[in-house]
Structure formats: C-alpha cells, structure tokens
C-alpha cells in the first residue's frame, strides 16, 4: 500500500513541477503569510491535542465527513485543540491543498500539513499554501535527506513533525536534529494501530525534544496513558471526525 501511495505521489509531483517550476514556486514565497508558532503551541501543557481534518484513510476508506472542513476546524479550536493537522494527499486520504487553505482561513491555530513529502519542492509548496508545519516521515527519507529537509524548513520558518515508527527511525530523527518527534502507532505497511508502540519508544526521546503520539487514540484513558509515558501531544483524527460533537470530544480527551 505504501509503495502505491508514494508512486502516485511522484506522478502528481511531476505534474506540479511542470505546471509550476521550482523557480516560479520560490518566487511565490514573498507572498506567503506569517507563520503561526507550531512548536510553541504544543509546549507548556500537560498534553496538547493536534486535531486532524481527515476525509479518508487507506485502511478505513471514507470516514463520511459531511461537515465543511472550515466548520470542523472551528469546532476543534473551540474544543481546546492546540493545532490542526490537515491531510492534503488526494488519492488515498481524499485531502487537498484547498482543505488546508480553508482551515487556515477559519481558525487562528497553527496548521500542520500532513502528506507524503518525498521532494524538497513540497517544502516550498507547503510554505506557499499556508502551512506552519510539515510532516516528514523518517522511514521514507534517508538520514542525510532528512537533515537537509530540516535545514530547508528552518530557513523557511516551517516547524517539522518527524514521524517515526521504529527505534531505527527514532535514532535517525534524533541524529538529524529533529525538535518534534512523532511516533506513529499505525504500521504504514499493515495499517494496524497500537498506542503501546509510543509507550515503548517514549524513553528513547531525549529531553528538550517534544514527543507526539499519532493514531489510534480514542479515549481520555488513551491520552492519560500516553501523557504519563512522556508524550507532550497527541494527534487525533478519526475519533474527532466521526464524533457528533468534536469540540466536546476534545474536552473529553483532555479530561474535562
């Protein structure tokens, strides 16, 4: 599945480069808006919630989202989310750049672009379309490329959430200089989730590096367990998208 997602991403990326060559894309950076501080939004709390705007997933198919994304984002903000993640992958997650831009216009929270970034072109694109942070998947990038992308993001002012799944990914992210590390509880090959995966790796994350637990988080007890294990934030998607009252669901997850 992951190989098919990346193959599709490479095809779409080639089309994007034909429509907007990199030099022209970089020229658009002068019109980019101000960055909203993502890392700061996750800091200084017992646990922060990154609430995700997500239409579908390869394992679940369509999540049946009928609420306009800007309305959903407003619910997230009122519920107490610290940041919002927006899927922009089109084929398997039914996301779009338009979704990200609509969400950004509707709220004041920092916006994470969640996609499969495999080319530095996408980093410039992310800044142009209004992202404040981007997801970088350590398992897709060798360590030198990851280090280079982190450097480009620092130059652009973008925060980075470096997603890991294994001890090897985690070590690579740390050596590359990641300041925010995510542990994906979902295996990207099988798409099964288990929050104990974060708990088992949390002790390997150094002091001063924020830890985000991603996927498979549905209850206040899940959040409590992850916080007690050392997670600074949790990224929650499906349970919020499917909730009849997303704002109240966030309050519930936060123990309120």
C-alpha positions as CSV (number, residue, x, y, z in Angstrom):
1,X,0.0,0.0,0.0
2,X,2.7,2.5,1.0
3,X,4.6,1.8,-2.3
4,X,1.4,2.6,-4.3
5,X,0.9,5.8,-2.3
6,X,4.4,7.0,-3.0
7,X,4.2,6.1,-6.7
8,X,1.1,8.1,-7.0
9,X,2.6,11.0,-5.2
10,X,5.7,11.0,-7.5
11,X,3.4,11.2,-10.6
12,X,1.4,14.1,-9.2
13,X,4.6,15.8,-8.1
14,X,5.9,15.6,-11.7
15,X,2.7,17.3,-12.9
16,X,3.0,20.0,-10.3
17,X,6.6,20.8,-11.3
18,X,5.5,21.1,-15.0
19,X,2.7,23.5,-14.0
20,X,4.8,25.5,-11.6
21,X,8.6,25.1,-11.9
22,X,10.6,25.4,-8.7
23,X,12.0,28.8,-9.5
24,X,8.4,30.2,-10.0
25,X,7.3,28.4,-6.8
26,X,10.1,30.0,-4.8
27,X,9.1,33.4,-6.2
28,X,5.7,32.9,-4.6
29,X,7.4,32.8,-1.1
30,X,7.4,36.6,-0.9
31,X,3.6,36.4,-0.7
32,X,3.4,33.8,2.0
33,X,1.6,34.8,5.2
34,X,3.1,34.9,8.7
35,X,4.0,31.7,10.4
36,X,1.9,30.6,13.4
37,X,4.2,29.0,16.0
38,X,3.6,25.3,16.0
39,X,6.2,24.1,18.5
40,X,5.2,26.7,21.0
41,X,1.6,25.7,20.7
42,X,2.5,22.2,21.8
43,X,4.7,23.3,24.7
44,X,3.9,24.1,28.3
45,X,0.8,21.9,28.6
46,X,0.2,18.7,30.4
47,X,-0.7,17.3,27.0
48,X,-1.7,19.1,23.8
49,X,-4.1,17.9,21.1
50,X,-3.3,18.2,17.4
51,X,-6.8,17.7,15.9
52,X,-6.9,16.3,12.3
53,X,-9.1,17.1,9.4
54,X,-9.2,13.8,7.6
55,X,-11.7,12.6,5.0
56,X,-10.5,9.0,4.5
57,X,-7.7,6.5,5.1
58,X,-6.4,3.5,3.1
59,X,-7.5,1.2,5.9
60,X,-10.9,2.6,6.7
61,X,-11.9,4.2,3.3
62,X,-14.1,7.3,3.5
63,X,-14.8,8.5,7.1
64,X,-18.1,10.1,5.9
65,X,-17.1,13.6,6.7
66,X,-20.0,15.9,5.7
67,X,-19.2,18.9,7.8
68,X,-17.3,21.6,5.8
69,X,-13.7,21.5,6.9
70,X,-13.7,25.1,8.0
71,X,-16.6,24.4,10.3
72,X,-14.9,21.3,11.7
73,X,-11.8,23.3,12.3
74,X,-13.8,25.9,14.2
75,X,-15.2,23.1,16.5
76,X,-11.6,21.9,17.1
77,X,-10.5,25.4,18.1
78,X,-13.4,25.9,20.4
79,X,-12.8,22.5,22.0
80,X,-9.3,23.4,23.0
81,X,-7.1,21.9,20.3
82,X,-3.6,23.4,20.2
83,X,-3.0,22.9,16.5
84,X,-4.8,21.4,13.5
85,X,-3.4,18.8,11.1
86,X,-4.8,18.7,7.5
87,X,-4.4,15.8,5.1
88,X,-3.5,17.0,1.6
89,X,-2.9,13.6,0.0
90,X,-5.6,13.2,-2.7
91,X,-5.8,9.6,-3.8
92,X,-6.0,7.6,-0.6
93,X,-6.9,10.2,2.0
94,X,-9.2,12.4,-0.2
95,X,-7.4,15.5,1.0
96,X,-6.4,18.6,-0.8
97,X,-4.5,21.9,-0.6
98,X,-7.9,23.6,-0.7
99,X,-8.8,21.9,2.5
100,X,-5.6,23.3,4.2
101,X,-6.3,26.8,2.9
102,X,-9.9,26.7,4.0
103,X,-9.0,25.5,7.5
104,X,-6.2,28.2,7.9
105,X,-8.7,30.9,6.9
106,X,-11.2,29.7,9.5
107,X,-9.0,29.5,12.7
108,X,-6.1,31.1,14.4
109,X,-4.4,27.8,15.3
110,X,-1.1,26.7,13.6
111,X,-1.7,24.3,10.7
112,X,0.3,21.1,10.1
113,X,0.4,19.9,6.5
114,X,0.2,16.1,6.6
115,X,1.3,14.4,3.4
116,X,4.0,12.2,2.0
117,X,6.9,14.6,1.4
118,X,9.5,13.0,-0.9
119,X,10.9,16.0,-2.6
120,X,12.2,19.4,-1.3
121,X,9.8,21.1,-3.8
122,X,7.0,20.1,-1.4
123,X,8.6,22.1,1.4
124,X,8.5,25.3,-0.6
125,X,5.0,24.4,-1.7
126,X,3.9,23.9,1.9
127,X,5.1,27.4,2.9
128,X,3.3,29.0,-0.1
129,X,0.0,27.3,0.5
130,X,-0.1,28.4,4.2
131,X,1.2,25.5,6.3
132,X,3.0,26.4,9.5
133,X,4.5,22.9,9.9
134,X,5.0,19.8,7.8
135,X,5.2,16.1,8.5
136,X,8.4,14.4,7.5
137,X,8.4,10.6,7.6
138,X,11.7,9.2,8.7
139,X,11.0,5.9,7.1
140,X,10.7,7.5,3.7
141,X,13.9,9.6,3.9
142,X,17.5,8.6,4.4
143,X,19.2,10.4,7.3
144,X,21.1,12.9,5.1
145,X,18.0,13.9,3.2
146,X,16.0,14.3,6.4
147,X,18.8,16.5,7.8
148,X,18.7,18.6,4.6
149,X,14.9,18.9,4.7
150,X,15.0,20.0,8.3
151,X,17.5,22.7,7.3
152,X,15.3,23.9,4.5
153,X,12.3,24.1,6.8
154,X,14.3,26.1,9.3
155,X,15.2,28.6,6.6
156,X,11.5,28.8,5.6
157,X,10.3,29.2,9.2
158,X,8.4,25.9,9.0
159,X,8.2,23.7,12.0
160,X,8.6,19.9,11.4
161,X,7.0,16.9,12.9
162,X,9.3,14.0,12.2
163,X,7.3,10.8,12.2
164,X,8.9,7.6,13.3
165,X,7.8,4.0,13.8
166,X,10.9,2.1,14.8
167,X,13.9,2.5,17.1
168,X,16.0,3.0,13.9
169,X,13.7,5.8,12.7
170,X,13.9,7.4,16.1
171,X,17.7,7.3,16.2
172,X,17.9,8.8,12.7
173,X,15.5,11.6,13.6
174,X,17.5,12.5,16.7
175,X,20.8,12.5,14.8
176,X,19.3,14.6,12.0
177,X,18.3,17.3,14.6
178,X,14.5,16.8,14.9
179,X,12.9,19.0,17.6
180,X,9.5,17.4,17.4
181,X,9.3,13.7,17.0
182,X,6.1,11.7,16.3
183,X,5.7,8.1,17.0
184,X,3.1,6.6,14.6
185,X,1.1,3.9,16.4
186,X,-0.1,2.8,12.9
187,X,2.2,0.5,11.0
188,X,2.3,2.0,7.5
189,X,2.5,-1.4,5.9
190,X,-0.3,-3.2,7.7
191,X,-2.2,0.0,8.9
192,X,-2.9,-1.7,12.3
193,X,-2.7,0.6,15.4
194,X,-1.5,0.1,19.0
195,X,-0.8,3.1,21.3
196,X,1.6,0.9,23.4
197,X,4.0,1.5,20.5
198,X,4.5,5.1,21.6
199,X,4.8,4.0,25.2
200,X,7.6,1.5,24.4
201,X,9.6,4.2,22.5
202,X,9.0,7.2,24.7
203,X,12.0,6.7,26.9
204,X,14.3,7.0,23.9
205,X,13.3,10.6,23.1
206,X,15.8,13.0,24.6
207,X,14.9,15.8,27.0
208,X,14.2,19.0,25.0
209,X,12.6,17.1,22.1
210,X,8.8,17.2,22.0
211,X,7.1,13.8,21.6
212,X,3.8,13.4,19.7
213,X,1.8,10.2,19.7
214,X,0.0,9.7,16.4
215,X,-3.0,7.4,15.5
216,X,-5.2,5.0,17.4
217,X,-6.2,7.5,20.1
218,X,-9.9,7.3,21.0
219,X,-10.4,7.8,24.8
220,X,-9.4,10.1,27.7
221,X,-7.7,7.0,29.1
222,X,-5.6,6.6,25.9
223,X,-4.5,10.3,26.3
224,X,-3.8,9.8,30.0
225,X,-1.6,6.7,29.4
226,X,0.4,8.5,26.7
227,X,0.9,11.6,28.8
228,X,2.1,9.6,31.7
229,X,4.5,7.8,29.4
230,X,6.0,11.2,28.3
231,X,4.0,12.3,25.3
232,X,3.8,16.1,25.0
233,X,1.0,16.0,22.5
234,X,-1.3,13.5,20.7
235,X,-2.5,13.7,17.1
236,X,-6.2,12.6,16.9
237,X,-8.1,12.2,13.6
238,X,-10.8,9.5,13.2
239,X,-12.4,9.8,16.6
240,X,-12.9,13.5,16.1
241,X,-14.1,13.3,12.5
242,X,-16.7,10.7,13.4
243,X,-17.8,12.5,16.6
244,X,-21.3,14.1,16.7
245,X,-19.7,16.9,18.8
246,X,-16.0,17.3,18.0
247,X,-15.5,20.2,20.4
248,X,-16.9,18.2,23.3
249,X,-14.9,15.1,22.2
250,X,-11.7,17.2,22.5
251,X,-12.7,18.4,26.0
252,X,-13.4,14.7,26.9
253,X,-10.0,13.6,25.6
254,X,-8.3,16.3,27.7
255,X,-10.1,15.1,30.8
256,X,-12.6,18.0,31.0
